[in-house]
């Protein structure tokens, strides 16, 4: 994996203790998908959509 993508992943992982964000491109659209870091994430830090 390239250094910029690795750095972006590290930055996304550091946004929250319980959640991270996966990102992908679909054509010209960037899709962000929240992903729990542990099984109880939804209990200790419920996901709030913007």
Secondary structure, 3 states (H helix, E strand, C coil): CCHHHHHHHHHHHCCCCCEEEEEEEECCEEEEEEEECCCCHHHHCCCCCC
